[in-house]
């Protein structure tokens, strides 16, 4: 689904802000984790948050305010709804009905975690009375893909941000910590899921070109008729308040 963005959207973005990823001959060979310099540069997420706060109002004014969608936003590893508040706040301000995952800090796929999330999702979709959009950041994006794979009739679309949706679960600088916190090997989660599999719904995978946690290539989805891969500048830790990423999310919600 490598379609160009609408002209009105392009007019507000430079080429460096919105770039379709280019598939290579072997796009899914594991790139390994980002290097030390990229990892250290993740501290810029604090400055990125300060910059976001300065442009928040103008960003809300320029984003599509219609149609209104039901959206669930799922946080990344060791994160929670507090981290997705900037993104959710903007989406709510432009008219979407947005919820967090409401399961506290994301400690990985500990026994019962995914089942709780799926129950929450099903309740949210039933209350919405229509298919809902799933937006997942980092590990939360893997949860979103799996929810959509299992419940395609209840999902309008999936948008991931810096998530290792390629299936290369060790092409990041967090997997060893994940194993200690979650209590299981990265390849042996206590849930029947398929990392790297595609949901049967429209799917947008966003990669941050400066990602020091998940290698940008590992955050690219496998090619498919409903898939698009898009790059934005910035860090991994700042994706939840990255204006470029938020523009992509809002634009895709308006298109669906």
C-alpha positions as CSV (number, residue, x, y, z in Angstrom):
1,X,0.0,0.0,0.0
2,X,2.8,2.4,-0.9
3,X,0.5,5.2,-1.9
4,X,1.7,8.8,-1.7
5,X,0.2,11.1,1.0
6,X,-2.5,13.5,-0.1
7,X,-1.3,16.8,-1.6
8,X,-2.7,18.8,1.3
9,X,-0.5,16.7,3.6
10,X,2.6,16.9,1.4
11,X,2.2,20.7,1.4
12,X,2.8,20.8,5.1
13,X,5.8,18.4,5.1
14,X,9.3,18.5,3.7
15,X,10.8,15.4,2.1
16,X,12.9,14.8,5.2
17,X,9.7,14.7,7.3
18,X,7.9,12.0,5.5
19,X,9.8,9.3,3.5
20,X,8.5,6.0,2.3
21,X,11.0,3.2,3.2
22,X,12.6,1.6,0.2
23,X,12.7,-2.2,0.1
24,X,16.1,-3.8,-0.7
25,X,16.8,-7.2,-2.2
26,X,16.9,-8.7,1.3
27,X,14.9,-6.2,3.4
28,X,14.4,-8.6,6.3
29,X,17.9,-9.9,7.0
30,X,18.5,-9.0,10.7
31,X,20.4,-5.6,10.9
32,X,21.4,-6.2,14.5
33,X,20.8,-3.6,17.2
34,X,21.6,0.1,16.7
35,X,25.1,1.2,17.6
36,X,26.3,2.8,20.8
37,X,26.2,6.3,19.5
38,X,22.6,6.0,18.3
39,X,21.7,4.5,21.7
40,X,23.4,7.3,23.6
41,X,21.6,9.9,21.4
42,X,18.2,8.7,22.7
43,X,18.6,11.3,25.5
44,X,17.4,13.9,22.9
45,X,13.9,12.6,23.5
46,X,13.7,15.1,26.4
47,X,14.5,18.0,24.1
48,X,12.1,16.6,21.6
49,X,9.3,16.7,24.2
50,X,10.1,20.3,24.9
51,X,10.0,21.1,21.2
52,X,6.6,19.3,20.9
53,X,5.1,21.4,23.6
54,X,6.0,24.5,21.7
55,X,4.2,23.4,18.5
56,X,1.4,21.4,20.0
57,X,-1.3,24.0,19.4
58,X,-0.3,24.7,15.8
59,X,0.0,21.0,15.2
60,X,-3.6,20.4,16.4
61,X,-4.8,23.3,14.1
62,X,-3.2,21.8,11.0
63,X,-4.3,18.1,11.5
64,X,-7.5,16.6,10.0
65,X,-10.4,17.0,12.3
66,X,-12.7,14.6,10.6
67,X,-13.8,11.8,10.5
68,X,-13.8,10.8,14.2
69,X,-12.4,7.4,14.9
70,X,-12.2,5.1,18.0
71,X,-8.5,4.6,18.8
72,X,-6.6,2.5,21.3
73,X,-3.0,3.5,21.9
74,X,-0.7,0.8,23.4
75,X,2.6,1.9,25.1
76,X,6.0,0.4,24.8
77,X,8.1,-1.7,27.1
78,X,8.5,-0.3,30.6
79,X,6.1,2.5,29.6
80,X,2.5,3.2,30.3
81,X,-0.4,5.5,29.5
82,X,1.5,8.5,30.9
83,X,4.0,8.2,28.0
84,X,1.4,8.1,25.3
85,X,-0.5,11.0,26.8
86,X,1.0,13.6,24.4
87,X,-0.1,11.5,21.3
88,X,-3.5,10.7,22.8
89,X,-4.1,14.3,23.8
90,X,-3.5,15.5,20.2
91,X,-5.7,12.8,18.7
92,X,-8.5,13.6,21.2
93,X,-8.1,17.3,20.4
94,X,-8.8,16.7,16.7
95,X,-12.0,14.7,17.5
96,X,-11.0,11.1,17.9
97,X,-12.3,8.9,20.7
98,X,-9.0,7.7,22.2
99,X,-8.2,5.3,25.1
100,X,-5.0,4.1,26.5
101,X,-4.4,0.5,27.4
102,X,-5.1,1.0,31.1
103,X,-2.9,-1.9,32.3
104,X,-0.2,0.1,34.1
105,X,3.4,-0.3,33.2
106,X,4.1,-2.6,30.2
107,X,6.3,-5.2,31.8
108,X,6.3,-7.5,28.7
109,X,4.4,-10.6,28.0
110,X,4.1,-12.0,31.5
111,X,1.5,-14.7,31.9
112,X,-2.0,-13.3,31.4
113,X,-0.9,-9.9,30.2
114,X,-2.0,-10.3,26.6
115,X,-5.2,-12.0,27.6
116,X,-6.1,-8.9,29.8
117,X,-5.2,-6.6,26.9
118,X,-7.3,-8.6,24.5
119,X,-10.3,-8.5,26.9
120,X,-9.9,-4.7,27.2
121,X,-9.7,-4.3,23.4
122,X,-12.8,-6.4,22.8
123,X,-14.7,-4.4,25.4
124,X,-13.6,-1.1,23.8
125,X,-14.5,-2.3,20.3
126,X,-17.9,-3.5,21.5
127,X,-18.6,-0.2,23.2
128,X,-17.5,1.7,20.0
129,X,-19.9,-0.3,17.9
130,X,-17.5,-0.2,15.0
131,X,-13.9,-1.4,14.1
132,X,-11.3,0.5,16.0
133,X,-7.8,1.7,15.1
134,X,-4.8,0.4,17.0
135,X,-1.7,2.5,17.5
136,X,1.2,0.8,19.2
137,X,4.6,2.2,20.2
138,X,7.6,-0.1,20.2
139,X,6.5,-3.4,22.0
140,X,3.0,-2.0,22.1
141,X,3.0,-2.2,18.3
142,X,3.6,-6.0,18.4
143,X,0.6,-6.3,20.7
144,X,-1.4,-4.2,18.3
145,X,-0.5,-6.4,15.3
146,X,-1.3,-9.6,17.2
147,X,-4.7,-8.2,18.4
148,X,-5.5,-7.3,14.7
149,X,-4.3,-10.7,13.5
150,X,-6.7,-12.4,15.9
151,X,-9.6,-10.0,15.6
152,X,-9.5,-8.5,12.1
153,X,-13.3,-7.9,12.1
154,X,-12.9,-5.5,15.0
155,X,-9.9,-3.6,13.7
156,X,-10.0,-0.7,11.2
157,X,-6.3,-0.4,10.9
158,X,-3.0,-0.8,12.7
159,X,-0.2,1.9,13.1
160,X,3.1,1.0,14.7
161,X,5.8,3.4,15.8
162,X,9.3,2.0,16.2
163,X,8.1,-1.6,16.7
164,X,10.2,-4.6,15.6
165,X,7.4,-5.7,13.2
166,X,9.9,-7.4,10.9
167,X,10.0,-10.3,13.3
168,X,13.7,-9.6,14.2
169,X,13.2,-9.5,18.0
170,X,16.9,-9.1,18.9
171,X,17.6,-6.2,16.5
172,X,17.3,-3.8,19.4
173,X,19.1,-2.6,22.5
174,X,16.3,-3.7,24.9
175,X,15.8,-7.5,24.4
176,X,18.2,-8.6,27.1
177,X,16.5,-6.3,29.7
178,X,13.1,-7.5,28.3
179,X,14.0,-11.1,29.1
180,X,15.0,-10.2,32.7
181,X,11.9,-8.2,33.3
182,X,9.3,-10.4,31.5
183,X,10.8,-13.6,32.8
184,X,11.0,-15.5,29.5
185,X,13.3,-15.8,26.5
186,X,12.5,-13.3,23.8
187,X,11.6,-16.1,21.4
188,X,9.5,-18.0,23.9
189,X,6.7,-15.7,25.0
190,X,3.9,-17.4,27.0
191,X,1.3,-16.6,24.3
192,X,0.7,-18.1,20.9
193,X,1.7,-15.2,18.7
194,X,3.6,-14.8,15.4
195,X,6.2,-11.9,15.4
196,X,6.6,-10.7,11.9
197,X,3.2,-11.8,10.7
198,X,1.0,-9.2,9.0
199,X,-2.5,-8.3,10.1
200,X,-5.3,-8.6,7.5
201,X,-6.1,-4.9,7.8
202,X,-4.5,-1.7,6.6
203,X,-1.1,-1.5,8.3
204,X,1.3,1.5,8.6
205,X,4.7,0.9,10.2
206,X,6.6,4.1,11.2
207,X,10.4,4.0,11.6
208,X,12.4,6.7,13.3
209,X,15.6,7.3,11.3
210,X,17.6,8.1,14.5
211,X,16.2,5.2,16.5
212,X,18.8,4.0,19.0
213,X,16.6,1.3,20.6
214,X,15.0,-0.6,17.7
215,X,17.0,-0.7,14.5
216,X,14.9,1.3,11.9
217,X,15.1,-1.6,9.4
218,X,13.8,-4.0,12.1
219,X,10.8,-1.7,12.5
220,X,9.8,-2.2,8.8
221,X,7.0,-4.6,8.1
222,X,7.2,-7.2,5.4
223,X,5.8,-6.1,2.1
224,X,2.1,-6.8,1.5
225,X,-0.9,-5.3,-0.3
226,X,-2.2,-3.5,2.8
227,X,1.2,-2.5,4.2
228,X,3.2,0.8,4.0
229,X,6.5,1.6,5.7
230,X,7.2,5.3,6.4
231,X,10.3,7.0,7.9
232,X,10.3,10.1,10.1
233,X,13.3,11.8,11.7
234,X,13.8,11.6,15.4
235,X,14.5,9.2,18.3
236,X,12.8,6.1,19.5
237,X,12.0,7.4,23.0
238,X,10.5,10.5,21.5
239,X,8.1,8.9,18.9
240,X,5.1,9.5,21.2
241,X,5.5,13.3,20.9
242,X,7.3,13.4,17.5
243,X,5.2,15.9,15.4
244,X,6.2,14.1,12.2
245,X,5.0,10.8,13.5
246,X,1.8,12.3,14.9
247,X,1.1,13.8,11.5
248,X,1.3,10.4,9.9
249,X,-0.9,8.8,12.5
250,X,-3.6,11.6,12.2
251,X,-3.4,11.5,8.4
252,X,-3.8,7.7,8.3
253,X,-6.7,7.8,10.8
254,X,-8.5,10.3,8.5
255,X,-7.9,8.2,5.4
256,X,-9.2,4.9,6.9
